[in-house]
Amino acid sequence: MRRAALALLLLAGLAVADNCPTCRKEVDKAWRFCPGCGKTLPDLKKAVDDAAEVAERKKSELMEALRALSDACRRSGDTERAKRVQEQIEKLEGTSLTAGVGAPAAGAEAYAGAAATGYKARLEHRAELAKRAGSTAESEAAVEAGLKWLARHQGPAGGWASAHFDARCPGESCSGAGYEEYDAGVTGLAVLAFLGAGITPRSEKTWKDEVTGKQLVAGEVVRRGVEWLAASLDAQGCAGGRHGSKYLYNHAIATLALAEAFGTTGADGLRKPAQSAVTFLVQAQNPGKGWRYSKSCGDNDTSVTSWAVAALHAAELAGLDFPIRKSFDGAKAWFVEVTDEAYYKVGYTAKGTGKVLVQGKNEDWDGHESLAAAAMSGRYRIDGNRQDPALEGGAKLLVADLPSWADKKIDLYYWYHGTEALFLYDGADGKYWKYWFTALGQALVPHQATASDACESGSWDPSVDRWGFEGGRVFTTAMGVMALETGYRDARMFAEPKVEKRKK
């Protein structure tokens, strides 16, 4: 386990934290990226792993000796002593000195199993659930191609760059840079895309990248991405630094990724950063309402609030600590405040705000009911109530505007939230789901870049997307992948504890 491995460093007289040689920020030695200046740090993982392997071998020798002692005690009739020796054997059998971020801690196996229960379907029954939800061989191939593109463009420190991901292109650079301030957000989305496919830091799945010819270890991609997110937390737990005017978008998405990574693994090394991120997110909420672009700013918006609710819902499933009822009650109050109860349209910063746009960027794109979709998902996560009229009303709005790869209609943000909202409301057998998901596949799959597009193969072009100018190609690709994964990525929702059991 990570704690045991770090303890070996302590026994060797080394500290578990050090200062970055460039900016002097204190950084946990378990991470390889400085959140202060962005520099890659010396990798001490091999030294830890080597020491842990030595300790594991010594432990194995001790186990053999204890078993021999136990047998001798039983043969001699000393049952009391045999019982004490057996207790020591059982304790040692429940420990691992070689496991890192990707594995559960010693003594936490029962917790890890409980935490992963809600993700069991995703982790173990992806193919079956995909088929039931209407996924096809082509849509599943598109998911894998998108993940390969993301893996190919992962930065050397483990994160993804919204603007400069093209530095990872092996030849001609991919187009589609986003804004630099969204690195933490797109890194969170990329990690979520892998987790959504049932790929955790422990996964051993490998791919051959047809563009580079290299073998990709999917679990290693996730592990490095999660490490980057954890290392990006500031002293108060805010992910990616408070850069730009919309840093809570980054933080909410990064928190969702950290909570899911912890929830799918129960890894001891992820509990602290995930909890820290959750605590900051709760502190950033406006009292009795929602969230917007910065901590406790007094303004609220439906988009950021929906991501925050998703993150806290994942945190609840993972067993992380926060005032559940208070946090969700505030978010629900915001959703109610901005929902038009006649048509169930949802406003952005107030009821009836209409089309959301950025002048000079996307005002000529069609508007969609993205916020109705986001609020639907938020309401279901909070209440689990499919009888809520806002869910049926929202569903009717969505199916009246199905995904279509047509000029000025492409909006992966809307498609992602719409797909999630309809699956949570309808399930794989619902009356609306099939129409929507069929249209989604018809829009996304034929328009994904292919081998003829060189390094762009597996991605979706942000230049034709309504919000692609902000998040760039990493954003559009991760959102496309997650939308196609929805039938198994969100299957956990149907196995989670009933919301009426919430006590705090």
Disulfide bonds with the S-S distance in Angstrom:
none
